[in-house]
Amino acid sequence: MQAWQVHELGEPGEVMRLAHVERPTPGEGQVLLRVRAANINFPDALMCRGQYQVRPPLPFTPGVEICGETEDGRRVIANPALPHGGFAEYAVADAAALLPAPDALDDAEAAALHIGYQTGWFALHRRARLEAGETLLVHAAAGGVGSAAVQLGKAAGATVIGVAGGADKAAAARELGCDVVIDRREQDVVAAVKEATGGRGADVVFDPVGGEAYTQSAKTVAFEGRIVVVGFASGAIPSPALNHALIKNYAILGLHWGLYNTKNPKLVQHCHEQLTELAARGAIKPLVSERVPLSGAADAVQRVADGVTTGRVAVVPAAENGAAA
């Protein structure tokens, strides 16, 4: 089969190499899956650089989220068991962790439903306890994780303010359903949030960016608001001023979604049921901006790493000339 492999650490576009390899052999409790679509996540790039908390042995195939097909023909969503990741024609995954792919979504959309939407759901509902009528501020609102948070926030009845970088991403954030869109390249984010909220600020802030975005979050969070720290796509890990959190009476919440797979896997299943129901009634639908063939995976991962993509980019092994099969 064909699979992308990383033999040395570095930028994805430089270290990912397409090769012919043997199909992976499932271990105890694992199943072999034909990859129907693999969604690109920022951690894929971090893994190539050796900067992610999970460091598979070299050589490895990146790709942590797929829609696959079992030997008996079932469409499933899975997180492949590394080092046999999803940027390949076949992958392996733990049988107990397979989730049914929603009928309402195609393969690329289903592949993009899991990590980003579970992260959004846990952040907004489990950690921040978002309520209908509250104001939600989403950084990187047109990105993979941010776009999921926007849709989930709207589905929960919140007023959503989206922050995006550039006209194209701002337009995508509007299409996703943001009530207010702030172009951070053209506007003062703090002033714009305060204007949009009558000076009150946001009840919940969803921050997958860190760095300057976190500084803005602390300045715009409302009384008794909640900032959910989801990641550091900017590359800068902030050092929160706890005296500021005390004075303004807000909470700083961390979310490491992957922990739920071991600490409370039943909650992951419950979340998937909620997401499937939302997808069935059209309340959420992953924004898949590109579907690329397997041969284009390295370039696509690099573009996600560089922050120039909108929504999700999916690798479709059966695609020909960039069109999904």
TORTORKOL-642072 format. One record per residue (C-alpha): residue number from 1; residue in one letter; x, y, z. Coordinates in Angstrom, 2 decimals. Layout:
# residues N
{rec NUM, 'a', {X, Y, Z}} ...
//
This chain:
# residues 325
{rec 1, 'm', {0.00, 0.00, 0.00}} {rec 2, 'q', {0.99, 3.65, -0.21}} {rec 3, 'a', {1.68, 5.58, 2.98}} {rec 4, 'w', {3.39, 8.78, 4.01}} {rec 5, 'q', {6.27, 8.22, 6.41}} {rec 6, 'v', {8.39, 10.48, 8.58}} {rec 7, 'h', {11.97, 9.22, 8.93}} {rec 8, 'e', {13.39, 12.38, 10.53}} {rec 9, 'l', {11.83, 15.29, 12.38}} {rec 10, 'g', {11.24, 18.66, 10.74}} {rec 11, 'e', {8.75, 20.63, 8.68}} {rec 12, 'p', {6.02, 18.35, 7.25}} {rec 13, 'g', {6.63, 19.44, 3.65}} {rec 14, 'e', {10.27, 18.40, 3.99}} {rec 15, 'v', {10.18, 15.23, 6.09}} {rec 16, 'm', {7.00, 13.46, 4.91}} {rec 17, 'r', {7.80, 10.94, 2.14}} {rec 18, 'l', {5.34, 8.82, 0.17}} {rec 19, 'a', {6.39, 5.16, 0.07}} {rec 20, 'h', {5.16, 1.68, -0.77}} {rec 21, 'v', {4.99, -0.30, 2.47}} {rec 22, 'e', {3.33, -3.41, 3.83}} {rec 23, 'r', {-0.17, -3.09, 5.22}} {rec 24, 'p', {-0.05, -2.75, 9.00}} {rec 25, 't', {-0.93, -5.83, 11.03}} {rec 26, 'p', {-3.54, -5.23, 13.74}} {rec 27, 'g', {-2.44, -6.03, 17.25}} {rec 28, 'e', {-4.51, -7.38, 20.12}} {rec 29, 'g', {-7.87, -5.62, 20.18}} {rec 30, 'q', {-7.17, -3.72, 16.96}} {rec 31, 'v', {-8.76, -3.76, 13.50}} {rec 32, 'l', {-7.50, -2.98, 10.02}} {rec 33, 'l', {-9.34, -0.10, 8.34}} {rec 34, 'r', {-9.36, 1.07, 4.73}} {rec 35, 'v', {-8.93, 4.82, 4.89}} {rec 36, 'r', {-11.82, 6.56, 3.14}} {rec 37, 'a', {-10.71, 10.04, 4.26}} {rec 38, 'a', {-8.17, 11.43, 6.72}} {rec 39, 'n', {-8.58, 14.85, 8.31}} {rec 40, 'i', {-5.51, 17.01, 8.84}} {rec 41, 'n', {-5.03, 18.35, 12.36}} {rec 42, 'f', {-2.45, 20.79, 13.71}} {rec 43, 'p', {-1.01, 18.02, 15.94}} {rec 44, 'd', {-0.01, 16.16, 12.74}} {rec 45, 'a', {2.40, 19.00, 11.97}} {rec 46, 'l', {3.61, 19.18, 15.58}} {rec 47, 'm', {4.28, 15.43, 15.48}} {rec 48, 'c', {6.39, 15.82, 12.33}} {rec 49, 'r', {8.41, 18.47, 14.16}} {rec 50, 'g', {8.73, 16.38, 17.32}} {rec 51, 'q', {6.86, 19.05, 19.29}} {rec 52, 'y', {3.74, 17.10, 20.23}} {rec 53, 'q', {3.19, 15.31, 23.56}} {rec 54, 'v', {2.84, 12.04, 21.63}} {rec 55, 'r', {6.10, 11.06, 19.95}} {rec 56, 'p', {5.76, 7.87, 17.91}} {rec 57, 'p', {8.94, 6.01, 17.00}} {rec 58, 'l', {10.53, 6.74, 13.64}} {rec 59, 'p', {9.53, 6.03, 10.97}} {rec 60, 'f', {5.83, 6.75, 11.50}} {rec 61, 't', {2.82, 7.65, 9.42}} {rec 62, 'p', {1.04, 10.80, 10.66}} {rec 63, 'g', {-2.73, 11.26, 10.54}} {rec 64, 'v', {-4.67, 11.10, 13.81}} {rec 65, 'e', {-8.27, 11.22, 12.57}} {rec 66, 'i', {-9.98, 9.22, 9.82}} {rec 67, 'c', {-13.20, 7.96, 8.38}} {rec 68, 'g', {-12.45, 4.34, 7.61}} {rec 69, 'e', {-14.13, 1.18, 6.46}} {rec 70, 't', {-14.03, -2.11, 8.35}} {rec 71, 'e', {-13.60, -5.45, 6.64}} {rec 72, 'd', {-17.37, -6.00, 6.90}} {rec 73, 'g', {-18.09, -2.68, 5.18}} {rec 74, 'r', {-19.02, -0.41, 8.11}} {rec 75, 'r', {-18.14, 3.30, 7.89}} {rec 76, 'v', {-16.48, 4.34, 11.13}} {rec 77, 'i', {-14.64, 7.27, 12.68}} {rec 78, 'a', {-11.36, 6.38, 14.33}} {rec 79, 'n', {-8.13, 7.70, 15.75}} {rec 80, 'p', {-5.48, 5.43, 14.17}} {rec 81, 'a', {-3.05, 3.67, 16.46}} {rec 82, 'l', {0.34, 5.24, 15.79}} {rec 83, 'p', {2.82, 4.66, 14.25}} {rec 84, 'h', {0.30, 3.54, 11.60}} {rec 85, 'g', {-1.51, 6.84, 11.07}} {rec 86, 'g', {-4.18, 7.89, 8.62}} {rec 87, 'f', {-2.20, 9.37, 5.72}} {rec 88, 'a', {-2.13, 5.99, 4.03}} {rec 89, 'e', {-4.43, 3.60, 2.21}} {rec 90, 'y', {-4.85, 1.46, 5.34}} {rec 91, 'a', {-4.54, 2.11, 9.07}} {rec 92, 'v', {-5.14, 0.25, 12.31}} {rec 93, 'a', {-7.26, 1.40, 15.25}} {rec 94, 'd', {-8.49, 0.09, 18.58}} {rec 95, 'a', {-11.73, -1.81, 17.99}} {rec 96, 'a', {-13.29, -0.61, 21.25}} {rec 97, 'a', {-12.86, 3.06, 20.28}} {rec 98, 'l', {-14.53, 2.93, 16.85}} {rec 99, 'l', {-17.49, 5.26, 16.39}} {rec 100, 'p', {-20.16, 4.98, 13.67}} {rec 101, 'a', {-19.80, 7.61, 10.95}} {rec 102, 'p', {-22.98, 9.74, 10.76}} {rec 103, 'd', {-25.08, 9.06, 7.67}} {rec 104, 'a', {-25.64, 12.81, 7.29}} {rec 105, 'l', {-21.95, 13.42, 6.52}} {rec 106, 'd', {-19.77, 12.32, 3.62}} {rec 107, 'd', {-16.39, 10.67, 4.25}} {rec 108, 'a', {-14.35, 13.88, 4.46}} {rec 109, 'e', {-16.91, 15.55, 6.72}} {rec 110, 'a', {-17.11, 12.49, 8.95}} {rec 111, 'a', {-13.31, 12.36, 9.23}} {rec 112, 'a', {-13.39, 15.98, 10.43}} {rec 113, 'l', {-16.16, 15.47, 12.99}} {rec 114, 'h', {-14.24, 13.79, 15.76}} {rec 115, 'i', {-11.31, 15.64, 17.36}} {rec 116, 'g', {-12.30, 19.23, 16.58}} {rec 117, 'y', {-15.98, 18.84, 17.43}} {rec 118, 'q', {-15.32, 16.73, 20.51}} {rec 119, 't', {-12.85, 19.37, 21.64}} {rec 120, 'g', {-15.44, 22.09, 21.03}} {rec 121, 'w', {-18.21, 20.17, 22.78}} {rec 122, 'f', {-16.13, 19.33, 25.86}} {rec 123, 'a', {-14.76, 22.87, 26.04}} {rec 124, 'l', {-18.13, 24.58, 25.79}} {rec 125, 'h', {-20.40, 22.13, 27.58}} {rec 126, 'r', {-18.24, 20.11, 29.97}} {rec 127, 'r', {-15.71, 22.73, 31.02}} {rec 128, 'a', {-17.32, 26.16, 30.49}} {rec 129, 'r', {-20.97, 25.10, 30.95}} {rec 130, 'l', {-22.09, 27.45, 28.18}} {rec 131, 'e', {-25.73, 28.49, 28.51}} {rec 132, 'a', {-28.23, 29.73, 25.93}} {rec 133, 'g', {-28.20, 33.52, 25.75}} {rec 134, 'e', {-24.56, 33.87, 26.77}} {rec 135, 't', {-21.88, 35.44, 24.56}} {rec 136, 'l', {-19.14, 33.19, 23.21}} {rec 137, 'l', {-15.87, 34.59, 21.82}} {rec 138, 'v', {-14.01, 32.20, 19.48}} {rec 139, 'h', {-10.43, 32.87, 18.42}} {rec 140, 'a', {-9.35, 31.48, 15.02}} {rec 141, 'a', {-13.04, 31.15, 14.21}} {rec 142, 'a', {-12.44, 30.04, 10.62}} {rec 143, 'g', {-9.90, 27.38, 11.57}} {rec 144, 'g', {-10.49, 23.68, 12.06}} {rec 145, 'v', {-11.21, 23.70, 15.79}} {rec 146, 'g', {-12.58, 27.24, 15.88}} {rec 147, 's', {-15.14, 26.56, 13.14}} {rec 148, 'a', {-16.46, 23.63, 15.20}} {rec 149, 'a', {-16.76, 25.84, 18.29}} {rec 150, 'v', {-18.68, 28.46, 16.30}} {rec 151, 'q', {-21.25, 25.92, 15.08}} {rec 152, 'l', {-21.58, 24.29, 18.50}} {rec 153, 'g', {-21.98, 27.67, 20.15}} {rec 154, 'k', {-24.76, 28.65, 17.77}} {rec 155, 'a', {-26.43, 25.27, 18.27}} {rec 156, 'a', {-26.37, 25.92, 22.03}} {rec 157, 'g', {-28.16, 29.25, 21.63}} {rec 158, 'a', {-25.19, 31.53, 22.29}} {rec 159, 't', {-24.34, 34.81, 20.59}} {rec 160, 'v', {-21.02, 34.08, 18.85}} {rec 161, 'i', {-18.24, 36.58, 18.21}} {rec 162, 'g', {-15.58, 35.20, 15.90}} {rec 163, 'v', {-12.02, 36.47, 15.54}} {rec 164, 'a', {-10.28, 35.69, 12.25}} {rec 165, 'g', {-7.18, 36.86, 10.40}} {rec 166, 'g', {-7.81, 38.35, 6.96}} {rec 167, 'a', {-10.77, 39.04, 4.73}} {rec 168, 'd', {-11.16, 35.47, 3.43}} {rec 169, 'k', {-11.19, 33.94, 6.89}} {rec 170, 'a', {-13.52, 36.65, 8.16}} {rec 171, 'a', {-15.93, 35.83, 5.33}} {rec 172, 'a', {-15.76, 32.12, 6.21}} {rec 173, 'a', {-16.51, 32.95, 9.86}} {rec 174, 'r', {-19.64, 34.83, 8.78}} {rec 175, 'e', {-20.76, 31.89, 6.67}} {rec 176, 'l', {-20.29, 29.61, 9.68}} {rec 177, 'g', {-22.88, 31.67, 11.55}} {rec 178, 'c', {-20.92, 34.15, 13.68}} {rec 179, 'd', {-23.14, 37.00, 14.84}} {rec 180, 'v', {-20.14, 39.35, 14.91}} {rec 181, 'v', {-16.85, 38.88, 13.06}} {rec 182, 'i', {-13.64, 40.69, 13.99}} {rec 183, 'd', {-10.73, 40.78, 11.53}} {rec 184, 'r', {-7.75, 40.92, 13.87}} {rec 185, 'r', {-5.58, 42.28, 11.05}} {rec 186, 'e', {-7.83, 45.29, 10.52}} {rec 187, 'q', {-9.48, 45.85, 13.90}} {rec 188, 'd', {-8.58, 46.25, 17.55}} {rec 189, 'v', {-9.92, 42.98, 18.96}} {rec 190, 'v', {-10.37, 44.21, 22.53}} {rec 191, 'a', {-12.19, 47.39, 21.48}} {rec 192, 'a', {-14.37, 45.50, 19.00}} {rec 193, 'v', {-15.45, 42.89, 21.58}} {rec 194, 'k', {-16.28, 45.56, 24.13}} {rec 195, 'e', {-18.29, 47.47, 21.54}} {rec 196, 'a', {-20.18, 44.34, 20.48}} {rec 197, 't', {-21.04, 43.47, 24.10}} {rec 198, 'g', {-21.82, 46.95, 25.39}} {rec 199, 'g', {-18.66, 46.88, 27.46}} {rec 200, 'r', {-19.61, 43.71, 29.32}} {rec 201, 'g', {-17.32, 41.25, 27.56}} {rec 202, 'a', {-17.71, 37.59, 26.63}} {rec 203, 'd', {-19.12, 35.01, 29.04}} {rec 204, 'v', {-17.06, 32.22, 27.49}} {rec 205, 'v', {-13.82, 32.52, 25.49}} {rec 206, 'f', {-12.62, 29.61, 23.35}} {rec 207, 'd', {-8.88, 29.98, 22.80}} {rec 208, 'p', {-6.92, 27.51, 20.66}} {rec 209, 'v', {-4.28, 30.14, 19.82}} {rec 210, 'g', {-2.53, 31.38, 22.95}} {rec 211, 'g', {-0.02, 34.21, 22.79}} {rec 212, 'e', {-1.57, 37.59, 21.99}} {rec 213, 'a', {-5.01, 35.95, 21.66}} {rec 214, 'y', {-4.89, 34.94, 25.33}} {rec 215, 't', {-3.95, 38.50, 26.33}} {rec 216, 'q', {-7.03, 39.69, 24.43}} {rec 217, 's', {-9.13, 37.00, 26.11}} {rec 218, 'a', {-8.19, 38.21, 29.60}} {rec 219, 'k', {-9.05, 41.79, 28.63}} {rec 220, 't', {-12.44, 40.89, 27.15}} {rec 221, 'v', {-13.80, 38.17, 29.46}} {rec 222, 'a', {-16.91, 39.19, 31.39}} {rec 223, 'f', {-17.56, 39.11, 35.13}} {rec 224, 'e', {-17.81, 35.42, 36.11}} {rec 225, 'g', {-16.67, 34.55, 32.60}} {rec 226, 'r', {-14.71, 31.45, 31.62}} {rec 227, 'i', {-11.64, 31.26, 29.38}} {rec 228, 'v', {-11.08, 27.76, 28.00}} {rec 229, 'v', {-7.47, 27.16, 26.96}} {rec 230, 'v', {-7.55, 24.60, 24.16}} {rec 231, 'g', {-4.15, 24.94, 22.50}} {rec 232, 'f', {-1.32, 27.19, 21.38}} {rec 233, 'a', {-1.46, 27.40, 17.60}} {rec 234, 's', {0.49, 30.67, 17.77}} {rec 235, 'g', {3.43, 28.79, 19.25}} {rec 236, 'a', {3.46, 31.09, 22.29}} {rec 237, 'i', {2.32, 29.66, 25.64}} {rec 238, 'p', {1.00, 32.50, 27.83}} {rec 239, 's', {1.69, 32.96, 31.53}} {rec 240, 'p', {-1.66, 34.03, 33.02}} {rec 241, 'a', {-1.66, 36.75, 35.68}} {rec 242, 'l', {-3.64, 35.06, 38.44}} {rec 243, 'n', {-4.09, 38.34, 40.30}} {rec 244, 'h', {-5.96, 39.58, 37.22}} {rec 245, 'a', {-8.25, 36.53, 37.29}} {rec 246, 'l', {-8.92, 37.25, 40.96}} {rec 247, 'i', {-9.66, 40.94, 40.48}} {rec 248, 'k', {-11.96, 40.40, 37.47}} {rec 249, 'n', {-13.60, 37.27, 38.92}} {rec 250, 'y', {-13.12, 34.95, 35.94}} {rec 251, 'a', {-12.04, 31.34, 35.54}} {rec 252, 'i', {-9.22, 29.89, 33.45}} {rec 253, 'l', {-10.04, 26.35, 32.36}} {rec 254, 'g', {-7.75, 23.88, 30.62}} {rec 255, 'l', {-8.94, 21.27, 28.17}} {rec 256, 'h', {-6.93, 18.23, 27.10}} {rec 257, 'w', {-9.61, 16.30, 25.24}} {rec 258, 'g', {-7.49, 13.19, 24.74}} {rec 259, 'l', {-7.53, 12.49, 28.49}} {rec 260, 'y', {-11.24, 11.66, 28.32}} {rec 261, 'n', {-10.43, 8.62, 26.16}} {rec 262, 't', {-8.76, 7.04, 29.18}} {rec 263, 'k', {-10.37, 8.88, 32.12}} {rec 264, 'n', {-14.00, 8.78, 30.97}} {rec 265, 'p', {-14.48, 7.04, 27.59}} {rec 266, 'k', {-18.25, 6.77, 28.13}} {rec 267, 'l', {-18.43, 10.55, 27.98}} {rec 268, 'v', {-16.67, 10.48, 24.59}} {rec 269, 'q', {-19.37, 8.08, 23.36}} {rec 270, 'h', {-22.08, 10.35, 24.77}} {rec 271, 'c', {-20.53, 13.35, 23.04}} {rec 272, 'h', {-20.48, 11.47, 19.72}} {rec 273, 'e', {-24.17, 10.68, 20.09}} {rec 274, 'q', {-24.84, 14.38, 20.66}} {rec 275, 'l', {-22.76, 15.36, 17.64}} {rec 276, 't', {-24.46, 12.76, 15.44}} {rec 277, 'e', {-27.85, 14.14, 16.41}} {rec 278, 'l', {-26.74, 17.71, 15.68}} {rec 279, 'a', {-25.37, 16.62, 12.29}} {rec 280, 'a', {-28.59, 14.80, 11.45}} {rec 281, 'r', {-30.64, 17.96, 11.90}} {rec 282, 'g', {-28.11, 20.15, 10.10}} {rec 283, 'a', {-27.04, 22.13, 13.16}} {rec 284, 'i', {-23.39, 21.26, 12.57}} {rec 285, 'k', {-21.50, 20.38, 9.40}} {rec 286, 'p', {-17.70, 20.33, 9.23}} {rec 287, 'l', {-16.34, 23.02, 6.94}} {rec 288, 'v', {-14.16, 20.98, 4.57}} {rec 289, 's', {-12.47, 23.56, 2.39}} {rec 290, 'e', {-10.28, 21.11, 0.46}} {rec 291, 'r', {-10.24, 17.46, -0.47}} {rec 292, 'v', {-6.80, 16.43, -1.68}} {rec 293, 'p', {-5.53, 13.09, -3.04}} {rec 294, 'l', {-3.06, 11.05, -1.02}} {rec 295, 's', {-0.19, 12.37, -3.12}} {rec 296, 'g', {-0.94, 15.90, -1.91}} {rec 297, 'a', {-0.89, 15.14, 1.81}} {rec 298, 'a', {2.55, 16.52, 2.69}} {rec 299, 'd', {1.88, 19.87, 1.04}} {rec 300, 'a', {-1.54, 20.04, 2.71}} {rec 301, 'v', {-0.14, 19.31, 6.18}} {rec 302, 'q', {2.44, 22.04, 5.65}} {rec 303, 'r', {-0.25, 24.55, 4.71}} {rec 304, 'v', {-2.23, 23.67, 7.83}} {rec 305, 'a', {0.97, 24.13, 9.85}} {rec 306, 'd', {1.52, 27.53, 8.24}} {rec 307, 'g', {-2.01, 28.65, 9.17}} {rec 308, 'v', {-3.07, 29.51, 5.62}} {rec 309, 't', {-6.01, 27.11, 5.36}} {rec 310, 't', {-9.66, 27.65, 6.25}} {rec 311, 'g', {-11.79, 25.06, 8.01}} {rec 312, 'r', {-10.63, 21.51, 7.44}} {rec 313, 'v', {-8.45, 19.90, 4.77}} {rec 314, 'a', {-9.12, 16.22, 4.13}} {rec 315, 'v', {-6.89, 13.67, 2.45}} {rec 316, 'v', {-8.93, 11.27, 0.31}} {rec 317, 'p', {-6.79, 8.28, -0.80}} {rec 318, 'a', {-9.25, 7.32, -3.57}} {rec 319, 'a', {-9.27, 10.86, -5.00}} {rec 320, 'e', {-8.10, 11.42, -8.55}} {rec 321, 'n', {-6.65, 14.78, -9.61}} {rec 322, 'g', {-7.83, 16.40, -6.38}} {rec 323, 'a', {-11.50, 15.39, -6.73}} {rec 324, 'a', {-13.10, 13.14, -4.17}} {rec 325, 'a', {-14.10, 9.69, -5.38}} 
//
